[in-house]
Amino acid sequence: MTDMWRTVERAAVSWLAAHRSRFDPDAAEKGRVLFVRKALVEVALLVGLRARAESGSFGDDADYRTLLDQVTEVTSRASYRELVARDERALLLYAGTYASRRLCGQRDSEFERLIEQAVAGRYAACFERVPFRQLDLLHTLELSGIDHGMPAVGAVLPFSLFCADPSVLKLSDGDIYAITHTVFYATDFGRRVPRWPTGFDLSRAVEMLESLSLLCRRKENADLVAELLCCLLCLRIHDSPEVARAWAFLADVQEPSGRVAGPDGVLPPELQNGDAEYRDWATGYHTTIVAALAGHLARDPAVLRQASPSPARSIGKGGLGHAIRRATAWLAEAALEVPFDDAVPAAGAAARGARSVGEPQLAARALSSLAQHARNILDQPVAWGRQGVDSVAECARGLSAAGLTCDSLDRFLTETATALTELTVIPATAAGGVSRLRDLGRLTPEHAALLLASTNPTSLLAGNRAPAVTAAALAQYADGEPHRLGNDLSTWHLVAERFAAAVPAACRSYRLEEVAALLQGLGLLGWADHRITRDGVDFLLGQQHPTGAFGYPACDGHRERATALRIWTQGCVVALSCLYDL
């Protein structure tokens, strides 16, 4: 990995040095001056941190020296320095460049005096800032050697998003930037361990950052991947699997020139005009700086290494079991009020929940009503064939557990099993039905094994199907038994990443049935205790009514509300029961 991060850094800094003239606000068009000032302070920070690691010099690294010369040239102008006194709200733009020069051993008494005067002026350092911006101010003034008398970092951290342990599924890109910058400033880019707030759990913070890195990799957002990688390095995590994947991702997306492209939409519309060379620089300079910063942090001897902490992470079975019981009881009642074709999946899901918590009586009334309904309306067992194999099998299991019978269902299962005895090969989509018929005693274990041996679950990954659809197909294939999917870890890891990356969008669009299917798929792939899965479960539990039903339809029609609640609750009960059993 050493060769990889050193190569990424060298190429990135080379590209930045080749575009040094772009970091001069005086050379920018009028509408782009502020944008270039921001770019200048960012590249100055990279240069300053590298100089600090090298005790004020860059050795034979000519590209870093070129960038320092550019920073020095711009910030030595009175037209730049004196803006500190005229543009107090932008104090950080100017103090940041001075901090960089100071780290490089370039003290400037006049520049320093102007910053001190602005800080003492009862506005520049005290107007309202969100926590990570306040940390930015404190860190910048610290590096600049400016006394300020403001509350220290430890007093600000309790109010930060990073220390609040947020759900990774709900964070916007802006939220993630707030988190990454909090880590940068609080740790002085990996050189210190701050006084974390009471109750702060570093292991949970690390798993949050690693989960966000995964989500950003899947979105191909190199800017946030690089920032999150820097955070992990600042927290002294150098060798985790996610760190390795983040490095491989950055190395893969870096262009031969050394540029690393930023995400779409990085430029506001008013800055998008101009020649191609400008757009190439403007859309890539920040991500390229952060990629170089990651390389610097990886080799800075002051940034120590430690093993990735192992959080006590598992889904709380007690709360999960209680939620399943409540939802199962609600579904059992809901199944009594709908036509047969709707009652089967509702009763089947209730039976699944009851089986999971070991209380078959929870679904007995719904199943008894379903059996009576079937006797009254069904002359032939064919109507059961219109239902999904999962629902029918769970109804059969539930009826047996409750000591009940249903003649038409028995005939349907017998006829289906008889038809299968004439086959030796089946498609993967039929494997779930075969395993369920075997478990119900309708197929011999030997013939079931023959049929299942003809299937391959990886065939379910073919095509461009939505992640939730693939997850549902795998769940049907496995029937709650992860070992049925085989042990091709590399293939299934990529599938699990794809499922995990789809969860935030499903939550945001309130597609609860998709969230449930994705979480069930993650559980079957060995990710039941992953942060994304656990946050997904928390999201679902947060949508449960006191009645036990899941979801808030935000509509007023009785039938529409009842249908939505029933469908959502069915999916949630099945998925949560699967996770509960793992």
Secondary structure, DSSP 8 states (H G I E B T S, - for coil): -HHHHHHHHHHHHHHHHHTGGGG-GGGS-GGGHHHHHHHHHHHHHHHHHHHHHTTT--TT-HHHHHHHHHHHHHHTSHHHHTHHHH-GGGHHHHHHHHHHHHHTT---HHHHHHHHHHHTTTSTTTS---HHHHHHHHHHHHHHT-------HHHHGGGSSGGG---TTS--HHHHHHHHHHHHHHTTTTT------TT--HHHHHHHHHHHHHHHHHTT-HHHHHHHHHHHHHTTB-SSHHHHHHHHHHHHHS-TTS-----TT-S-GGG--S-HHHHHHHTTHHHHHHHHHHHHHHH-TTS--B----------HHHHHHHHHHHHHHHHHHGGGS-HHHHHHHHHHHHHHHHHHT-THHHHHHHHHHHHHHHHH-SSGGGGGGS-HHHHHHHHHHHHHTT---HHHHHHHHHHHHHHTT-S---GGGHHHHHHHHHTTSS-HHHHHHHHHT--GGGGG-SS--HHHHHHHHHHHHTT-GGGG---HHHHHHHHHHHHHHHHHHHHTT-HHHHHHHHHHHHHTT-TTSHHHHHHHHHHHTTB-TTS-B-------HHHHHHHHHHHHHHHHHHHHHHHH-
